[in-house]
C-alpha cells in the first residue's frame, strides 16, 4: 500500500501589480495545514494562501484513485512502484473544464513534498502539495 496525501491551497494576489519584483509571499504563513512547507510557499509569487482541503488515500500498487478538489478539479493517481522510501506515481490533474493541467509520473524520494500548481489570469491559482509514503 502507498499513502498519498494531497493538500489543495488557494493562492491569490491582492493586486495584479507585480512590477515590484516580489518573488515570495508577503503575508505570514501561519496556517498549521502547511507550516511544514512554508519555505517553499514563500518562494511563490502570491500575496495570500489558504488551505482548501486535505485528503489522504491508501492505494495499492497499480490501482487508481481520484481526489476531487473544490472548484471541480480532479486529481487521478496510480502508484507505479515502491522500494523502501522511493515511490513513483502517475498523476493526472484536470481542471473544471476537463483540460489537462498535468499528466506525468513523479518519483518521490523520502519525505519530500512536491508542489505543483496552476495560475489564472485574475492572479489567483491553485497549488497542490503532494506527499507520498
N, C-alpha and C positions, 0 to 999 in steps of 0.2 A: 504494500500500500504506500501511496505517496500522499502527503498532506499539502494541499495548495491553498494558500491564504491570499485573498485579494482585498486590498483597501482601495476604494474609489474616493478621490479627492477632487472637489470642485475648486478650480483656480480662477481668480478674477483679477483683472487690472482695474483700478478705480478710475483711471483715465487712459485714453489712447496715447497720451504724450509720453513716448519712450525716448524723447530726444535727450534726456538727462543721462542716458547711457547706463542705467542701473542694470546690474547683472545678478541681483539677488532680491529675495523677498524683503521688503522694508519692515513689515509688521512682524511682531514676535510670533514665534510658532510655539504655542503652549498647549495645544490640543494633545492630550495623552494618547490619542489614537495614532499619532505619527511622530511622537517625540524621538523615537529611535532613528528616524531618517531625516531629522530636521536639517542637518548639514547639507544633505543632498538637495532638499527642497529649497533651501536658501539660495542655491545657485540658479534657480529658475527665475524667469522674469515676470513674476506675479506679485501683486500687492497683498492679496489675501488668499488664504487657503482654508477650506472647511471640509471636514470628513463627511462624505455622503453615506458610505456603508462599509462594513467589514464583513466578509464572508469567508468561510473556511470549508473545504471539502476534502474528504478522504476518497481517493480514487485508486483503483487497481491499475497496474501497468497495462497499457494499450486500451483501456476503457476511456470513453469520452464523458465529459461532464460540462455543464453550462452554468454560468453565473449571469443573472440579469442585473443590470445596473440602472439606477434611476435615470429617466430620460430616454429609455428604450434601447440602451446599448446592451450588447450581448457579447460575452466572452466565453468561447468554447475552448477547451483544452484537453489534451491527451498526454499522459506521461508515457514517454517512449522507452526510457531505461533508467535504472537506479543502481549505482555502485557506491557503496559507503555513503559519503556525503555528496557525491555528484549525481545530479538528476538532469535529464533532458526532457523538456515538454514541448509539445507543439501547441501554439496559441493562435487563435483566430478571433479578432475583435471586429465586430460590426457595429456601426452607429445606428441610430433610429431609422434611417432611410434604407438600411441594408448595405450601405457602402462598406467595403473592407478598409478598416483603419490599419490593421496589422494581420499578417498571415505568415508566421515564421516558426522556427524552432529556436528555443533558448536553452542554453546549457548553464545550469546553476552549480556553483562550486562552493559548498559550505553554507554559511549563514548570510550571504549577501542578498540584499533586497534589490530587485530590479525595478526601475521606474520606466514607464512608457506613458505617452500621452498624446493628446491632440488639442489643437487650439482652434478657436472660432474667430471669425472676422470681427466680432464685437470685443475681443480682448479676453474672453473667458476661455476656459479649457477644462479638460478632464485629465487627471493623472491617475494611473493605476500603479500601485505599489504591490509587487508580487513577490511572495516568499514561498519557497518550496523546500520540503524536508521529507 
